Amino acid sequence: MTESDVVKRLVWSALLAGFGALASVAANRAAAVVWRRLFEEEPPE
C-alpha cells in the first residue's frame, strides 16, 4: 500500500465520521420535532 492509499483511507474515514455525525444530529432534531408535535412537550433527555 502506498502512502497516498493510506491518506485516501484516512480521508475516507474522516468523511464517513463527519457525515455520520451530521446524520445523527439531523435524526435527533427530526425526532424531537415529531415528538413535540405528537405529545406537545419537550422530548425526554
TAPEDA-V88604 format. One record per backbone hydrogen bond with DSSP energy under -1.0 kcal/mol. NH is the residue of the N-H (numbers start at 1). CO is the residue of the C=O. Records with the same first field share a line. If there is no record, write none. Layout:
NH=CO + CO
This chain:
6=2
7=3
8=4
9=5
10=6
11=7
12=8
13=9
14=10
15=11
16=12
17=13
18=14
19=15
20=16
21=17
22=18
23=19
24=20
25=21
26=22
27=23
28=24
29=25
30=26
31=27
32=28
33=29
34=30
35=31
36=32
37=33
38=34
39=35
40=36
